[in-house]
Amino acid sequence: AVPGDSDPEARLRAVDQLADQESLKAVALTDASAVVRACAVSKLLDQELLARIAMEDASEEVQLQAVAGLADQEVLTRIARSAARESVRVGAIRRLTAPDVLAELARDGNWVLRKAALSRTTDRSVLIEAALDDPDPYVREEAVARVRDEDLLARIALKDPSKMVRFKAMTGITSAERLERLALQDRDGDVADLAAQAIQDPRLLVEVARHTPSAKARATALSRVTDMDLLAHLALHDPSSAIRLLATERITDQRVLSGIALGDDDPGVRTAAISRVTDPAILSSLAKDGVETKVRAAAVGRLADPTTLERLAREDPSAEIRWAAVNVMVDQAALGRIAQTETDARVRARAASRLDDQVLLQRVAVTDASAEVRTQAA
């Protein structure tokens, strides 16, 4: 028997040692402590007594412990349908196996109960009905997680109003062809991006990159292409400037980058190529021979050779190129010469802004004909 100790901890220790069902029943029905009652209930075998406790005990903890001990499907059905506490009904549902009862509860007015019932059912028609038509996104998500029809999942991924449900549908799709269709058909971009993340075939990734309406999915698809020869081909020959740009941003081959920088008809692609060139000889060649001032200026901005920079800053016919060279020069003597002799005021001003020689700066601030240059020198 359990000692009539006023300390619930002592009673709990005593109950933990009990095996006699009648003694456990007395504790489960009468002890003042919910923790002690729950301990006794966890050791009870009488299904009807457990059902009574599950329906009537004042403590949610004790009720749930009673439900956890139940196996009788009729008793569990009764609790699932009529217990006062939602959590107790859910606990009973999660122990149900009867398909007809689970189908009934999957259409209950309470979304929490519907969700619990769907987590237990294997009835395909019930799952599909909930996945397509249940008004609550959490219920639809539960149903979608248990649907295995990839065509249906693809339909849900494209059309469900809830991003959460669409994403859950995506996790069930493994077919490369379906993933490609999703990447090409999704207009919002999130599903297309997930599809691009899941596709493994480089050929399909390129098709997605070329044809998806989603810029995010396009970038994701190209980021997952690892074949450098394929990327080089796309960067050099793809008709889409967006694809050429994304491919160029993955390339490290200096000769390919040089060809793109000199030959691509899109300034953004050419500039991206230059930003990845590290070979000083190629940069120098691009700076001198680029066909467009913007491209040349981008190359100049990456040069480090002081002799090449001073030559461009002093001799190039384009003021924009001279400015770009001055903008990265550190040679103070060369900057001083340009600040005093350059014909373009904007270039002189930039040279003056990079000078450290205070005496020279003072002279320029007093004598230069341009207010912009004098301001920079002051």
C-alpha positions in Angstrom: 0.0 0.0 0.0 1.0 3.6 -0.5 2.0 5.3 2.7 -0.3 8.2 3.7 2.7 10.5 3.4 1.9 14.2 3.0 5.0 14.6 0.8 4.0 13.9 -2.9 7.6 13.0 -3.7 7.5 10.3 -1.1 4.2 9.0 -2.5 5.6 9.1 -6.0 8.6 6.9 -4.9 6.2 4.5 -3.3 4.0 4.3 -6.3 7.0 3.6 -8.5 7.5 0.4 -6.5 3.9 -0.7 -6.7 2.7 -3.6 -8.9 -0.7 -4.4 -7.3 -3.4 -3.3 -9.7 -6.0 -2.5 -6.9 -3.5 -0.3 -5.0 -2.6 1.4 -8.2 -6.3 2.0 -9.0 -6.8 3.6 -5.6 -3.9 6.0 -6.1 -4.9 6.8 -9.7 -8.4 7.7 -8.6 -7.8 9.5 -5.3 -4.3 10.9 -4.9 -4.2 14.7 -4.7 -1.1 15.0 -6.9 -1.5 14.8 -10.6 2.1 13.6 -10.9 1.5 10.7 -8.5 -1.8 9.8 -10.3 -0.1 9.9 -13.6 2.6 7.5 -12.4 0.0 5.1 -11.1 -2.0 5.4 -14.3 1.1 4.5 -16.4 1.1 1.1 -14.6 -2.6 0.3 -15.0 -3.9 -2.4 -17.3 -7.7 -2.1 -17.0 -8.8 -0.6 -20.3 -12.2 0.6 -19.0 -10.6 2.2 -16.0 -8.1 3.9 -18.2 -11.0 5.1 -20.4 -12.8 6.5 -17.4 -9.6 8.4 -16.3 -9.0 9.6 -19.8 -12.4 11.2 -19.9 -12.9 12.4 -16.3 -9.6 13.2 -14.6 -9.1 16.9 -13.9 -5.4 16.8 -15.0 -4.5 16.9 -18.7 -1.2 15.1 -17.9 -3.1 12.2 -16.2 -5.7 12.0 -19.0 -2.9 11.8 -21.7 -1.1 9.1 -19.6 -4.3 7.1 -19.6 -4.8 7.4 -23.3 -1.2 6.2 -23.8 -2.1 3.0 -22.1 -5.2 2.3 -24.2 -5.3 -0.2 -27.1 -9.0 -0.9 -27.4 -10.1 0.7 -30.6 -13.7 1.2 -29.5 -12.6 3.0 -26.4 -10.2 5.1 -28.3 -12.9 6.0 -30.8 -15.2 7.1 -28.1 -12.5 9.3 -26.5 -11.5 10.7 -29.9 -15.1 11.7 -30.6 -16.2 13.1 -27.3 -13.4 13.9 -24.8 -13.7 17.5 -23.5 -10.0 18.4 -24.1 -8.7 18.7 -27.6 -5.3 17.4 -26.6 -6.9 14.2 -25.2 -8.9 13.7 -28.4 -5.7 14.1 -30.4 -3.9 11.6 -28.2 -6.6 9.1 -28.8 -6.6 9.7 -32.6 -2.9 9.0 -32.7 -3.6 5.5 -31.4 -6.4 4.8 -33.8 -6.1 2.3 -36.6 -9.7 2.0 -37.8 -9.8 3.4 -41.4 -13.5 4.4 -41.2 -13.1 6.3 -38.0 -9.9 8.1 -39.2 -11.8 9.1 -42.4 -14.6 10.5 -40.3 -12.2 12.4 -38.1 -10.3 13.7 -41.1 -13.4 15.7 -41.9 -14.0 17.0 -38.4 -14.8 20.7 -37.9 -11.6 21.0 -35.8 -8.5 21.4 -37.9 -6.2 20.0 -35.2 -8.2 16.8 -35.1 -8.3 16.6 -38.9 -4.5 17.0 -39.0 -4.1 14.2 -36.4 -6.4 11.9 -38.2 -4.6 12.4 -41.5 -1.2 11.6 -39.8 -2.6 8.1 -39.1 -4.7 7.3 -42.2 -3.4 5.5 -45.3 -6.6 5.9 -47.2 -5.5 7.5 -50.5 -8.9 9.1 -51.2 -9.0 10.7 -47.8 -5.5 12.1 -48.2 -6.1 13.4 -51.7 -9.4 15.1 -50.7 -7.6 16.8 -47.8 -4.6 17.7 -49.8 -6.7 19.5 -52.4 -9.7 20.8 -50.6 -9.1 21.2 -46.9 -9.4 24.9 -46.0 -6.5 24.9 -43.5 -2.9 24.9 -44.8 -1.6 23.0 -41.9 -4.0 20.2 -42.6 -3.2 20.3 -46.3 0.5 20.1 -45.5 -0.1 17.0 -43.4 -2.0 15.3 -46.2 0.5 16.3 -48.8 3.3 14.8 -46.8 1.5 11.4 -47.1 0.6 11.6 -50.8 2.8 9.6 -53.1 1.2 10.6 -56.5 3.9 12.8 -58.0 1.6 14.3 -60.7 -0.8 15.4 -58.0 2.1 16.8 -55.9 3.3 18.7 -58.9 -0.2 20.2 -59.3 -0.3 21.2 -55.7 3.3 22.6 -55.8 2.1 25.0 -58.6 -1.3 25.9 -57.4 -1.7 25.7 -53.6 -2.1 29.2 -52.2 0.2 28.4 -49.2 4.0 28.5 -49.7 4.3 26.0 -46.8 2.1 23.5 -48.7 3.8 24.1 -52.0 7.2 23.5 -50.4 6.0 20.3 -48.7 4.7 19.0 -52.1 8.1 19.7 -53.6 9.8 17.4 -51.1 7.8 14.4 -52.5 8.8 14.9 -56.1 11.8 13.0 -57.4 11.1 12.7 -61.1 13.6 14.8 -63.1 11.1 15.5 -65.8 8.5 16.8 -63.3 11.1 18.9 -61.5 12.0 20.4 -64.9 8.4 21.2 -65.7 7.9 22.9 -62.3 11.1 25.0 -62.8 9.7 26.1 -66.1 6.1 26.6 -65.2 6.3 28.2 -61.7 5.7 32.0 -62.0 6.4 33.0 -58.4 9.9 31.6 -58.4 10.1 29.8 -55.1 9.0 26.4 -56.4 11.1 26.8 -59.5 14.1 27.5 -57.4 13.5 24.4 -55.2 13.1 22.4 -58.4 16.4 23.7 -59.8 18.0 22.7 -56.5 16.7 19.1 -56.8 17.6 18.5 -60.5 20.8 16.5 -61.0 21.1 16.2 -64.8 23.3 19.0 -66.2 21.4 19.0 -69.4 18.1 19.7 -67.6 19.8 22.4 -65.5 20.8 24.2 -68.7 17.3 23.9 -70.1 15.9 25.3 -66.9 18.4 28.2 -66.9 17.5 29.0 -70.5 13.8 28.9 -70.2 12.6 29.4 -66.7 10.7 32.7 -66.1 12.3 32.9 -62.6 15.6 34.8 -62.4 16.3 33.1 -59.0 15.8 29.6 -60.5 18.0 30.5 -63.5 20.8 31.5 -61.2 20.4 28.4 -59.1 20.4 26.1 -62.1 23.6 27.6 -63.5 25.2 27.5 -60.1 24.7 23.7 -60.0 26.4 23.1 -63.4 29.9 21.9 -62.6 31.2 21.0 -66.1 33.6 23.8 -66.9 33.7 23.0 -70.6 29.9 23.3 -70.7 30.0 26.6 -68.7 32.6 28.0 -71.1 30.5 27.0 -74.1 27.5 28.7 -72.6 29.5 31.8 -71.7 30.8 32.1 -75.2 27.9 31.0 -77.3 24.5 31.0 -75.6 22.1 33.5 -77.3 20.8 34.7 -73.9 23.0 37.4 -72.3 21.6 36.5 -68.9 22.9 32.9 -69.3 26.2 34.1 -70.7 26.6 36.4 -67.6 25.8 33.7 -65.1 28.1 31.2 -66.9 30.9 33.8 -67.0 30.7 34.4 -63.3 31.6 30.7 -62.8 34.6 30.6 -65.2 38.2 30.9 -64.2 39.9 30.0 -67.5 41.8 33.2 -68.3 41.8 32.7 -72.1 38.1 32.2 -72.2 37.5 35.2 -70.0 39.7 37.3 -72.3 37.7 36.2 -75.3 34.5 37.1 -73.6 35.8 40.5 -72.5 36.9 41.3 -76.0 34.1 39.7 -78.0 30.8 39.6 -76.2 28.3 42.0 -77.5 26.8 42.8 -74.0 28.7 45.3 -71.9 27.6 43.6 -68.7 29.0 40.3 -69.7 32.2 41.8 -70.8 32.6 43.7 -67.5 31.8 40.5 -65.6 34.6 38.7 -67.5 37.1 41.4 -66.8 36.3 41.3 -63.1 37.4 37.6 -63.1 40.6 38.1 -65.1 43.7 37.8 -62.9 46.5 37.6 -65.5 48.2 41.0 -65.7 49.2 40.5 -69.4 45.6 39.9 -70.3 44.4 42.8 -68.3 47.0 45.1 -69.9 46.0 43.9 -73.3 42.3 44.5 -72.5 43.1 48.0 -71.2 44.9 48.9 -74.4 43.0 47.1 -77.0 39.4 46.8 -75.8 36.9 47.9 -78.3 34.7 49.8 -75.9 35.7 52.5 -73.4 33.7 51.0 -70.6 35.4 47.6 -71.0 38.8 49.2 -71.2 38.1 51.2 -68.0 37.1 48.1 -66.2 40.3 46.4 -67.1 42.4 49.5 -66.2 40.7 49.5 -62.8 42.3 46.0 -62.1 45.8 46.9 -63.2 48.6 47.1 -60.7 51.7 47.8 -62.8 52.7 51.4 -62.1 54.5 51.9 -65.5 51.4 50.7 -67.5 49.1 52.8 -65.3 51.2 56.0 -65.8 51.5 55.5 -69.5 47.7 55.1 -69.8 47.1 58.1 -67.5 49.4 60.3 -69.5 49.0 59.1 -73.1 45.6 57.6 -73.7 43.4 59.7 -75.9 40.3 58.9 -73.8 39.9 61.1 -70.7 37.8 58.3 -69.1 40.6 55.8 -69.5 43.1 58.4 -68.1 40.7 58.9 -65.1 40.4 55.2 -64.5 44.2 54.8 -64.4 44.6 57.7 -62.0 41.9 56.2 -59.9 44.1 53.2 -59.0 47.5 54.8 -59.1 49.6 55.0 -55.9 52.8 56.5 -57.4 52.9 59.9 -55.8 55.5 61.4 -58.3 53.4 60.3 -61.2 50.2 61.6 -59.6 52.0 64.9 -59.0 52.9 65.2 -62.7 49.4 64.4 -63.8 47.9 66.9 -61.4 50.0 69.7 -62.9 50.0 68.8 -66.6 46.8 66.9 -67.5 44.5 68.8 -69.8 41.2 67.4 -68.4 40.1 69.0 -65.2 38.2 65.9 -63.9 41.4 63.8 -64.3 43.5 66.5 -62.6 41.0 66.7 -59.8 41.2 62.9 -59.3 45.0 63.0 -59.2 44.9 65.8 -56.7 42.5 63.9 -54.5 45.1 61.0 -54.2 48.2 63.2 -53.5 49.9 63.3 -50.2 52.4 66.1 -51.0 51.1 69.0 -49.1 53.4 71.6 -50.7 52.3 70.5 -54.2 48.7 70.3 -53.1 48.9 73.9 -51.9 50.4 75.1 -55.2 47.7 73.3 -57.2 45.0 74.7 -54.9 46.2 78.3 -55.7 47.2 78.0 -59.4 44.9 75.5 -61.1 42.4 77.1 -63.4 39.6 74.7 -62.4 37.5 75.2 -59.3 36.9 71.5 -59.1 40.7 70.8 -59.0 41.4 73.6 -56.5 38.6 72.1 -54.2 40.2 68.7 -54.3 43.7 70.1 -53.6 42.6 72.3 -50.8 
